């Protein structure tokens, strides 16, 4: 399932360009920003006609129909219409206070806003291009870009934003040659410190289940799974 608090924080901190309500679905217009801002999500009781209306909205926006699904009944209905499951994703959450407690080594993980040119460049290098960076710029409320450094060079990047008691971590990446050296862990802790300063109590992230190293990192840091979803698309 997708926890209600996560649903609200997801929409606020990683916003689509536009939303439209089609019956029981909230449909997002992504403008090339990826599945999280391009999917339809069930936000109430839905009917088969609502699925067709959501599909029509996707087509009107020039994007292929896509659903974020955490419910077996909807999955069955979509399968009957030729959809297939992809990208199973775990929703992970951890209390902010223990994450923020350990001292962070100097110049290892820093926060700023707006993002520095080097941060935008790191996002580009790790596949987070202009369309997804536009989502970061759209997000409202307290937010920060996290820069990770190791051996005198910038090597990691992340985005954290706060909505109510939740802080959401998005667009986190470490350059391949610097992975497995704990830089990611320090970046998460820096994000937690920012979140704590903004009054958030939980830090949450959505991680594709195929990313085993990332899942191990978050497990080691004390994150637990609170829900999950998959994308369903045709073909």
DONU-490350 format. One record per residue: residue in one letter; x, y negated, z negated of N, C-alpha, C in turn. Coordinates in Angstrom, 3 decimals, decimal comma. Atoms other than C-alpha are relative to their C-alpha. Layout:
N
VOLUM;r;n.c1;n.c2;n.c3;ca.c1;ca.c2;ca.c3;c.c1;c.c2;c.c3
VOLUM;A;X;Y;Z;X;Y;Z;X;Y;Z
...
This chain:
235
VOLUM;r;n.c1;n.c2;n.c3;ca.c1;ca.c2;ca.c3;c.c1;c.c2;c.c3
VOLUM;X;0,831;1,187;0,000;0,000;0,000;0,000;0,878;-1,255;0,000
VOLUM;X;-0,668;1,292;0,086;0,941;-3,678;0,282;-0,576;-0,729;-1,212
VOLUM;X;0,532;0,656;1,198;0,614;-5,257;-3,203;-0,506;-1,399;0,329
VOLUM;X;0,563;1,318;-0,305;-1,587;-8,403;-3,170;0,992;-1,144;-0,233
VOLUM;X;-0,965;1,068;0,255;1,145;-10,559;-4,731;1,051;-0,083;1,083
VOLUM;X;-0,969;-0,019;-1,085;3,602;-9,464;-2,076;-0,618;-0,554;1,275
VOLUM;X;0,692;0,490;-1,203;1,048;-10,143;0,652;-0,012;-1,529;0,033
VOLUM;X;0,063;1,465;0,063;0,622;-13,740;-0,494;1,388;-0,620;0,148
VOLUM;X;-1,361;0,546;-0,057;4,351;-14,323;-0,976;0,602;0,189;1,386
VOLUM;X;-0,481;-0,276;-1,353;5,139;-12,733;2,393;-0,491;-1,081;0,961
VOLUM;X;0,579;0,985;-0,905;2,770;-15,087;4,204;0,566;-1,393;-0,252
VOLUM;X;-0,485;1,340;0,339;4,068;-18,158;2,349;1,475;-0,189;0,327
VOLUM;X;-1,454;0,163;-0,124;7,798;-17,460;2,596;0,554;0,455;1,346
VOLUM;X;-0,412;-0,443;-1,341;7,960;-15,846;6,057;-1,192;-0,216;0,930
VOLUM;X;1,274;0,300;-0,648;5,130;-17,637;7,873;0,042;0,125;1,514
VOLUM;X;0,177;-0,015;-1,444;3,910;-17,003;11,385;-0,240;-1,417;0,512
VOLUM;X;0,283;1,304;-0,598;3,452;-19,881;13,806;-1,468;-0,359;-0,140
VOLUM;X;1,444;0,237;0,077;-0,316;-19,444;13,516;-0,663;1,281;-0,487
VOLUM;X;0,789;-1,145;0,434;-2,907;-17,158;11,918;-1,436;-0,168;0,490
VOLUM;X;1,417;0,014;-0,375;-6,411;-16,211;13,040;-0,689;1,161;-0,704
VOLUM;X;0,787;-1,055;0,643;-9,028;-14,238;11,109;-0,928;0,615;1,029
VOLUM;X;0,875;-0,756;-0,901;-10,713;-11,561;13,201;-0,665;1,098;-0,819
VOLUM;X;0,679;-0,959;0,861;-13,250;-9,793;11,015;0,833;0,289;-1,233
VOLUM;X;-0,785;-0,381;1,170;-11,304;-7,839;8,413;1,498;-0,120;0,173
VOLUM;X;-1,432;0,096;-0,277;-7,912;-8,627;9,995;0,472;-1,447;0,031
VOLUM;X;-0,704;1,257;-0,181;-5,530;-11,540;9,717;1,068;0,255;1,053
VOLUM;X;-0,897;-0,219;-1,132;-3,664;-11,754;13,019;1,016;-1,131;0,035
VOLUM;X;-1,081;0,981;0,014;-0,286;-13,519;13,244;0,568;-0,204;1,407
VOLUM;X;-0,686;0,326;-1,258;1,276;-15,299;16,212;1,470;-0,219;-0,304
VOLUM;X;-1,397;-0,037;0,415;5,002;-14,626;16,067;0,974;-0,808;0,816
VOLUM;X;-0,914;0,736;-0,877;6,555;-16,507;18,990;1,384;0,649;0,059
VOLUM;X;-1,262;-0,716;-0,134;9,217;-13,796;19,263;0,756;0,222;-1,286
VOLUM;X;-0,697;-0,094;1,282;10,046;-13,756;15,549;-0,012;1,362;-0,652
VOLUM;X;-0,033;-1,348;0,563;9,543;-10,015;15,005;-1,340;0,436;-0,562
VOLUM;X;1,242;-0,623;0,421;6,915;-7,690;13,597;-0,680;-0,661;-1,172
VOLUM;X;0,623;0,536;1,207;6,375;-9,353;10,245;-0,835;-1,236;0,271
VOLUM;X;0,788;1,195;-0,333;5,060;-12,513;11,907;-0,822;0,197;1,267
VOLUM;X;0,748;-0,265;-1,226;3,375;-10,817;14,873;-1,096;1,041;-0,186
VOLUM;X;0,924;-1,109;0,221;1,229;-8,106;13,267;-1,349;-0,487;-0,510
VOLUM;X;1,297;0,164;0,655;-2,414;-7,919;12,327;0,010;0,838;-1,268
VOLUM;X;0,052;-0,716;1,270;-2,994;-6,932;8,707;-1,431;-0,001;-0,519
VOLUM;X;1,346;-0,081;0,568;-6,208;-5,726;7,096;-0,027;-0,782;-1,305
VOLUM;X;0,144;0,816;1,213;-7,284;-8,275;4,492;-1,422;0,089;-0,549
VOLUM;X;1,367;-0,214;0,451;-10,850;-7,076;4,027;-0,584;1,199;0,711
VOLUM;X;0,665;-1,110;-0,693;-13,365;-4,508;5,202;0,010;-0,270;1,502
VOLUM;X;-0,132;0,173;-1,439;-12,916;-3,916;8,929;-0,842;1,040;0,730
VOLUM;X;0,758;-0,914;-0,865;-14,786;-2,228;11,777;0,798;0,232;1,285
VOLUM;X;-0,641;-0,246;-1,300;-13,823;-0,813;15,161;-0,058;-1,248;0,870
VOLUM;X;0,093;1,250;-0,765;-15,063;-4,064;16,696;1,070;-0,989;-0,440
VOLUM;X;-1,044;0,902;0,490;-12,610;-5,944;14,477;1,361;0,362;0,593
VOLUM;X;-1,255;-0,409;-0,638;-9,730;-3,867;15,880;0,058;-0,562;1,412
VOLUM;X;0,040;0,534;-1,364;-10,815;-4,853;19,388;0,185;-1,516;0,002
VOLUM;X;-0,141;1,455;0,082;-11,065;-8,503;18,331;1,446;-0,382;-0,306
VOLUM;X;-1,410;0,265;0,307;-7,555;-8,377;16,839;0,870;0,229;1,232
VOLUM;X;-0,741;-0,256;-1,235;-6,245;-6,835;20,052;-0,184;-1,154;0,987
VOLUM;X;0,274;1,103;-0,928;-7,929;-9,565;22,087;0,759;-1,252;-0,404
VOLUM;X;-0,755;1,161;0,480;-6,324;-12,219;19,899;1,476;0,138;0,354
VOLUM;X;-1,391;-0,237;-0,395;-2,893;-10,666;20,445;0,191;-0,307;1,479
VOLUM;X;-0,126;0,209;-1,445;-3,456;-10,651;24,202;-0,118;-1,484;0,349
VOLUM;X;0,175;1,431;-0,274;-4,653;-14,269;24,159;1,269;-0,780;-0,320
VOLUM;X;-1,260;0,654;0,386;-1,377;-15,213;22,474;1,193;0,512;0,815
VOLUM;X;-1,080;-0,509;-0,829;0,651;-13,257;25,025;0,960;0,920;-0,716
VOLUM;X;-0,855;-0,952;0,709;1,976;-10,680;22,573;-0,694;1,356;-0,074
VOLUM;X;0,625;-1,326;0,031;1,414;-6,896;22,483;-0,685;0,251;-1,339
VOLUM;X;0,678;-0,308;1,258;-1,084;-5,639;19,892;0,920;0,754;-0,965
VOLUM;X;-0,844;-0,593;1,039;0,658;-4,701;16,631;-0,744;-0,117;-1,316
VOLUM;X;0,657;-0,015;1,305;-0,714;-3,728;13,231;0,998;0,429;-1,072
VOLUM;X;-0,742;-0,432;1,187;1,005;-3,548;9,834;-0,982;0,774;-0,866
VOLUM;X;0,994;-0,917;0,556;-0,693;-0,580;8,184;0,517;0,638;-1,286
VOLUM;X;-0,323;-0,692;1,247;-0,690;0,695;4,622;-1,160;0,881;-0,448
VOLUM;X;1,227;-0,704;0,321;-3,954;2,614;4,791;-0,219;1,139;0,986
VOLUM;X;0,157;-1,172;-0,853;-4,583;6,119;6,108;-1,197;-0,075;0,922
VOLUM;X;1,188;0,101;-0,837;-8,046;5,313;7,409;0,267;-0,855;1,227
VOLUM;X;-0,338;0,853;-1,140;-6,746;2,475;9,578;0,992;0,707;0,913
VOLUM;X;-0,967;-0,733;-0,815;-3,815;4,615;10,727;-0,713;1,015;0,892
VOLUM;X;0,746;-0,998;-0,780;-6,252;7,321;11,839;-0,778;-0,671;1,130
VOLUM;X;0,767;0,708;-1,030;-8,407;4,803;13,707;0,904;-0,483;1,121
VOLUM;X;-0,931;0,479;-1,017;-5,390;3,335;15,487;0,563;1,153;0,824
VOLUM;X;-0,495;-1,171;-0,733;-4,047;6,785;16,386;-1,014;0,438;1,050
VOLUM;X;1,041;-0,359;-0,950;-7,383;7,481;18,047;-0,095;-0,953;1,183
VOLUM;X;-0,004;0,978;-1,082;-6,847;4,396;20,190;1,336;-0,016;0,740
VOLUM;X;-1,258;-0,108;-0,730;-3,406;5,487;21,395;1,185;-0,682;-0,655
VOLUM;X;-1,122;0,630;0,714;-1,244;3,763;18,780;0,883;1,067;-0,631
VOLUM;X;-0,959;-0,883;0,653;1,870;5,339;17,285;0,725;-0,757;-1,110
VOLUM;X;-0,679;0,597;1,154;3,633;4,704;13,988;1,464;-0,285;0,314
VOLUM;X;-1,423;0,315;-0,127;7,049;3,008;13,883;0,455;-0,785;-1,228
VOLUM;X;-0,643;0,829;1,024;9,439;1,398;11,409;-0,647;0,104;-1,379
VOLUM;X;0,482;-0,073;1,383;8,186;2,763;8,054;0,873;-0,873;-0,902
VOLUM;X;-0,692;1,028;0,773;9,107;0,094;5,521;-0,387;0,097;-1,467
VOLUM;X;0,232;-0,006;1,445;9,473;0,075;1,734;-0,026;-1,431;-0,528
VOLUM;X;0,034;1,265;0,723;8,504;-2,885;-0,441;0,646;0,233;-1,355
VOLUM;X;-0,771;-0,174;1,227;10,997;-3,202;-3,286;-0,079;-1,263;-0,843
VOLUM;X;0,082;1,143;0,895;10,875;-5,423;-6,343;0,832;0,271;-1,244
VOLUM;X;-0,783;-0,108;1,220;13,038;-6,116;-9,388;-0,200;-1,254;-0,841
VOLUM;X;0,073;1,191;0,846;12,813;-8,446;-12,403;1,194;-0,912;0,269
VOLUM;X;-1,052;0,968;-0,315;14,803;-11,621;-11,789;1,047;-0,081;-1,111
VOLUM;X;-0,914;0,297;1,114;16,338;-11,991;-15,262;1,234;0,898;-0,034
VOLUM;X;-1,213;-0,823;0,040;18,648;-8,933;-15,310;0,883;-0,154;1,230
VOLUM;X;-0,796;0,207;-1,213;19,708;-9,543;-11,709;0,857;-1,258;-0,115
VOLUM;X;-0,672;1,295;0,077;20,693;-13,120;-12,535;1,045;-0,071;-1,100
VOLUM;X;-0,833;0,095;1,201;22,627;-12,288;-15,693;1,506;0,081;0,245
VOLUM;X;-1,463;-0,117;-0,116;26,118;-11,120;-14,564;0,630;-1,235;0,641
VOLUM;X;-0,699;1,123;-0,633;28,592;-13,934;-13,788;0,412;0,360;1,432
VOLUM;X;-0,355;-0,212;-1,403;29,179;-14,298;-10,061;1,414;-0,514;0,232
VOLUM;X;-1,368;0,470;-0,244;32,843;-14,483;-8,993;0,008;-1,310;0,787
VOLUM;X;-0,045;1,297;-0,694;33,820;-17,981;-7,794;0,039;0,169;1,523
VOLUM;X;0,093;0,094;-1,475;33,076;-18,806;-4,120;-0,341;1,323;0,679
VOLUM;X;0,417;-1,272;-0,599;31,598;-15,338;-3,556;-1,400;-0,088;0,598
VOLUM;X;1,369;0,147;-0,491;27,922;-16,267;-3,139;-0,513;-1,365;-0,437
VOLUM;X;0,425;1,373;0,267;26,599;-19,818;-2,871;-1,338;-0,258;0,664
VOLUM;X;1,306;0,355;-0,554;23,245;-21,439;-2,131;0,009;-1,446;0,463
VOLUM;X;0,156;1,377;-0,449;22,293;-24,547;-0,196;-1,260;-0,110;0,823
VOLUM;X;1,064;0,304;-0,946;19,555;-26,186;1,816;0,192;-1,436;0,455
VOLUM;X;0,241;-0,931;-1,109;19,424;-26,969;4,667;1,209;0,883;0,277
VOLUM;X;-1,122;-0,892;-0,294;21,584;-24,158;6,053;1,143;-0,734;0,688
VOLUM;X;-1,184;0,533;-0,661;25,119;-25,013;7,066;0,129;0,610;1,406
VOLUM;X;-0,213;-0,525;-1,355;26,261;-24,529;10,654;0,561;1,412;-0,040
VOLUM;X;-0,584;-1,336;0,084;28,302;-21,489;9,587;-1,061;1,026;-0,371
VOLUM;X;1,064;-0,922;0,354;25,196;-19,938;8,051;-0,881;0,320;1,208
VOLUM;X;0,792;-0,240;-1,207;23,192;-20,395;11,230;0,789;0,880;0,981
VOLUM;X;-0,830;-0,813;-0,888;26,104;-18,924;13,181;0,038;1,455;-0,461
VOLUM;X;0,010;-1,373;0,518;26,219;-15,881;10,895;-1,326;0,685;0,306
VOLUM;X;1,282;-0,599;-0,366;22,521;-15,317;11,435;-0,008;0,391;1,471
VOLUM;X;-0,062;-0,329;-1,418;23,093;-15,466;15,176;0,846;1,250;0,236
VOLUM;X;-0,890;-1,150;-0,178;25,967;-12,986;14,912;-0,635;1,308;-0,444
VOLUM;X;0,618;-1,212;0,539;23,790;-10,532;12,978;-1,404;0,229;0,552
VOLUM;X;1,248;-0,277;-0,690;20,821;-10,670;15,350;-1,207;-0,786;-0,467
VOLUM;X;1,105;0,837;0,487;18,734;-13,296;13,569;0,072;-1,305;0,778
VOLUM;X;-0,141;1,092;-0,956;18,272;-15,684;16,461;-0,927;-1,172;-0,265
VOLUM;X;0,782;1,227;0,191;16,432;-18,980;16,981;-1,459;0,247;-0,384
VOLUM;X;1,402;-0,252;0,304;12,951;-17,416;16,835;-0,207;0,330;-1,471
VOLUM;X;0,131;-0,336;1,421;13,528;-15,968;13,378;0,496;-1,136;-0,886
VOLUM;X;-0,426;1,156;0,778;15,433;-19,007;12,179;-1,095;-1,061;-0,056
VOLUM;X;1,130;0,932;0,034;12,354;-21,055;13,109;-0,965;0,356;-1,130
VOLUM;X;0,849;-0,426;1,116;10,418;-18,987;10,556;0,570;-0,540;-1,307
VOLUM;X;-0,669;0,512;1,190;12,970;-19,930;7,905;-0,265;-1,494;-0,166
VOLUM;X;0,235;1,440;0,058;12,543;-23,595;8,773;-1,462;-0,319;-0,332
VOLUM;X;1,424;0,242;0,251;8,717;-23,303;8,642;-0,404;0,232;-1,444
VOLUM;X;0,403;-0,380;1,353;8,611;-21,799;5,152;-0,082;-1,227;-0,904
VOLUM;X;0,210;1,106;0,923;7,253;-24,186;2,531;0,403;0,414;-1,418
VOLUM;X;-0,321;-0,290;1,388;8,146;-24,476;-1,133;1,494;0,143;-0,217
VOLUM;X;-1,423;-0,128;0,322;11,467;-23,864;-2,899;0,660;1,089;0,843
VOLUM;X;-0,691;-0,982;-0,840;13,953;-22,116;-0,612;1,470;-0,342;0,063
VOLUM;X;-1,446;0,205;-0,081;17,682;-21,641;-0,142;0,599;0,994;0,982
VOLUM;X;-0,818;-0,887;-0,824;20,170;-20,181;2,310;1,180;0,444;-0,865
VOLUM;X;-1,088;-0,571;0,802;22,682;-17,874;0,607;1,165;0,328;0,929
VOLUM;X;-1,217;-0,290;-0,754;26,242;-17,709;1,927;0,882;0,928;-0,819
VOLUM;X;-0,919;-0,927;0,658;28,434;-14,721;1,047;1,400;-0,131;0,577
VOLUM;X;-1,396;0,142;-0,433;32,213;-15,040;1,188;0,853;1,088;-0,640
VOLUM;X;-0,953;-0,969;0,520;34,986;-12,489;0,797;1,321;-0,161;0,743
VOLUM;X;-1,345;0,125;-0,581;38,738;-12,621;1,400;0,128;-1,267;0,846
VOLUM;X;-0,167;1,327;-0,595;38,533;-16,301;2,275;-0,763;-0,216;1,295
VOLUM;X;0,768;0,240;-1,205;35,935;-16,015;4,988;-1,498;0,216;-0,261
VOLUM;X;1,448;-0,184;0,083;32,156;-16,318;5,416;-0,365;1,321;0,673
VOLUM;X;0,264;-1,343;-0,524;30,799;-12,811;5,898;-1,424;0,472;-0,214
VOLUM;X;1,364;-0,442;0,270;27,193;-12,660;4,684;-0,959;-1,162;-0,084
VOLUM;X;1,022;1,042;-0,071;23,944;-14,563;4,886;-1,328;0,576;-0,464
VOLUM;X;1,344;-0,410;0,404;20,447;-14,413;3,387;-0,853;-1,242;-0,203
VOLUM;X;0,959;1,073;0,242;17,328;-16,506;2,881;-0,901;0,426;-1,145
VOLUM;X;0,883;-0,278;1,131;15,333;-16,691;-0,352;-0,987;-1,149;-0,138
VOLUM;X;1,035;1,015;0,181;12,050;-18,519;-0,940;-0,942;0,473;-1,100
VOLUM;X;0,809;-0,287;1,184;9,687;-18,717;-3,908;-1,455;-0,375;0,254
VOLUM;X;1,431;0,273;-0,034;5,907;-18,470;-4,039;-0,604;0,552;-1,281
VOLUM;X;0,545;-0,442;1,278;4,355;-18,364;-7,493;1,028;0,786;-0,791
VOLUM;X;-0,952;-0,781;0,798;5,949;-15,627;-9,625;0,966;0,822;0,837
VOLUM;X;-0,836;-0,816;-0,873;7,573;-13,982;-6,587;1,031;-0,851;0,734
VOLUM;X;-0,981;0,488;-0,961;10,803;-14,793;-4,822;0,176;1,088;1,029
VOLUM;X;-0,146;-0,963;-1,077;11,198;-13,134;-1,448;1,362;-0,185;0,652
VOLUM;X;-1,297;0,002;-0,659;14,541;-12,219;0,093;-0,202;0,457;1,444
VOLUM;X;0,171;-0,276;-1,423;14,604;-12,307;3,906;1,333;-0,186;0,728
VOLUM;X;-1,106;0,287;-0,932;17,089;-12,250;6,786;1,368;0,172;-0,652
VOLUM;X;-1,276;-0,256;0,657;19,888;-10,750;4,704;0,866;0,902;0,873
VOLUM;X;-0,913;-0,778;-0,842;22,907;-9,457;6,600;1,437;-0,270;-0,423
VOLUM;X;-1,444;0,108;0,213;26,611;-8,814;6,101;0,676;0,475;1,271
VOLUM;X;-0,712;-0,410;-1,199;29,012;-8,657;9,025;0,507;1,433;-0,153
VOLUM;X;-0,313;-1,433;0,119;29,761;-4,980;9,812;1,344;0,298;-0,648
VOLUM;X;-1,330;-0,310;0,537;33,457;-5,149;8,959;0,132;-0,266;-1,488
VOLUM;X;-0,072;0,321;1,428;32,661;-6,431;5,450;-1,078;0,711;-0,807
VOLUM;X;1,017;-0,747;0,739;29,867;-4,050;4,523;0,648;1,021;-0,920
VOLUM;X;-0,494;-0,989;0,947;30,275;-1,650;1,606;1,011;-0,538;-0,981
VOLUM;X;-0,985;0,593;0,911;32,362;-4,115;-0,447;-0,662;-0,805;-1,120
VOLUM;X;0,755;0,643;1,075;29,666;-5,301;-2,889;-0,368;-1,451;0,271
VOLUM;X;0,375;1,377;-0,281;29,246;-8,655;-1,157;-1,518;-0,155;-0,013
VOLUM;X;1,456;0,062;0,002;25,570;-7,899;-0,600;-0,579;-0,085;-1,396
VOLUM;X;0,498;0,019;1,375;25,073;-7,257;-4,306;0,138;-1,390;-0,620
VOLUM;X;-0,189;1,352;0,551;26,533;-10,656;-5,240;-0,946;-0,992;0,654
VOLUM;X;0,959;0,877;-0,670;24,331;-12,347;-2,651;-1,399;0,168;-0,596
VOLUM;X;1,293;-0,242;0,636;21,253;-10,697;-4,169;-0,045;-0,674;-1,372
VOLUM;X;-0,029;0,622;1,330;22,316;-11,900;-7,612;-0,072;-1,527;0,103
VOLUM;X;0,108;1,439;-0,193;22,774;-15,440;-6,298;-1,439;-0,387;0,333
VOLUM;X;1,411;0,246;-0,309;19,275;-15,278;-4,817;-0,850;0,076;-1,264
VOLUM;X;0,747;-0,135;1,257;17,987;-14,111;-8,209;0,201;-1,216;-0,894
VOLUM;X;-0,238;1,206;0,809;19,634;-17,071;-9,938;-0,800;-1,185;0,530
VOLUM;X;0,815;1,060;-0,579;17,981;-19,445;-7,510;-1,462;0,209;-0,382
VOLUM;X;1,388;-0,308;0,309;14,641;-17,701;-8,062;-0,318;-0,310;-1,462
VOLUM;X;0,209;0,248;1,425;15,018;-17,876;-11,832;-0,106;-1,499;-0,274
VOLUM;X;0,043;1,453;0,174;15,699;-21,606;-11,619;-1,286;-0,624;0,485
VOLUM;X;1,268;0,490;-0,528;12,423;-22,004;-9,721;-1,203;0,621;-0,702
VOLUM;X;1,076;-0,560;0,794;10,394;-20,079;-12,284;-0,545;1,335;0,461
VOLUM;X;0,466;-1,317;-0,472;10,013;-16,808;-10,368;0,391;1,082;-0,997
VOLUM;X;-0,274;-1,114;0,915;9,868;-13,573;-12,347;0,439;1,266;0,729
VOLUM;X;-0,330;-1,199;-0,772;10,277;-10,979;-9,564;0,673;-0,403;1,308
VOLUM;X;-0,621;0,152;-1,307;12,553;-10,736;-6,536;-0,400;1,207;0,832
VOLUM;X;0,512;-1,089;-0,830;11,080;-8,681;-3,697;0,588;-0,077;1,398
VOLUM;X;-0,524;-0,088;-1,362;12,206;-7,521;-0,274;-0,665;1,176;0,700
VOLUM;X;0,482;-1,111;-0,820;10,880;-5,346;2,552;1,183;0,566;0,773
VOLUM;X;-1,162;-0,646;-0,615;13,437;-2,817;3,835;-0,471;1,188;0,834
VOLUM;X;0,313;-1,144;-0,845;13,044;-0,450;6,774;0,604;1,265;-0,605
VOLUM;X;-0,467;-1,223;0,661;13,338;3,101;5,436;1,197;0,632;0,700
VOLUM;X;-1,152;-0,545;-0,719;15,898;3,951;8,109;1,318;-0,598;-0,478
VOLUM;X;-1,226;0,665;0,453;18,390;1,579;6,471;0,431;0,565;-1,349
VOLUM;X;-0,368;-0,700;1,224;19,746;4,057;3,941;1,009;-0,768;-0,850
VOLUM;X;-0,950;0,744;0,852;22,766;1,954;2,802;-0,657;-1,155;-0,745
VOLUM;X;0,695;1,107;0,664;20,502;-1,018;2,049;-0,876;0,524;-1,132
VOLUM;X;0,848;-0,574;1,045;18,084;1,186;0,106;0,834;0,426;-1,203
VOLUM;X;-0,875;-0,395;1,111;20,975;2,556;-1,956;0,462;-1,218;-0,788
VOLUM;X;-0,426;1,227;0,673;22,191;-0,973;-2,707;-1,092;-0,506;-0,931
VOLUM;X;1,077;0,539;0,820;18,793;-2,112;-3,965;-0,346;0,935;-1,155
VOLUM;X;0,223;-0,944;1,085;18,321;1,065;-5,985;1,045;-0,198;-1,099
VOLUM;X;-1,081;0,213;0,965;21,682;0,468;-7,658;-0,194;-1,295;-0,790
VOLUM;X;0,228;1,279;0,671;20,632;-3,097;-8,495;-1,256;-0,002;-0,869
VOLUM;X;1,161;-0,088;0,878;17,473;-1,910;-10,240;-1,339;-0,283;0,660
VOLUM;X;1,271;0,177;-0,710;14,840;-2,431;-7,536;-0,781;1,311;-0,017
VOLUM;X;0,866;-1,170;-0,091;11,880;-0,067;-7,523;-1,017;-0,221;1,115
VOLUM;X;0,969;0,101;-1,087;9,424;0,706;-4,757;-1,382;-0,292;-0,565
VOLUM;X;1,332;0,376;0,467;6,075;-1,012;-5,282;-1,054;0,162;1,082
VOLUM;X;0,951;-0,182;-1,090;4,473;-0,297;-1,925;0,727;0,259;1,299
VOLUM;X;-0,611;-0,231;-1,296;5,068;0,187;1,751;-1,010;-0,145;1,117
VOLUM;X;0,858;0,096;-1,179;3,693;-0,074;5,256;0,783;0,489;1,203
VOLUM;X;-0,620;-0,327;-1,281;4,392;0,922;8,840;-0,626;-0,889;1,061
VOLUM;X;0,577;0,676;-1,154;3,906;-0,807;12,146;-0,617;1,050;0,927
VOLUM;X;0,645;-0,866;-0,986;1,547;0,727;14,652;-0,156;-0,785;1,288
VOLUM;X;0,052;0,621;-1,320;1,835;-0,079;18,343;-0,350;1,053;1,032
VOLUM;X;0,350;-0,955;-1,051;0,685;1,502;21,573;1,257;0,546;0,681
VOLUM;X;-1,114;-0,598;-0,744;2,973;3,901;23,403;1,053;0,499;-0,920
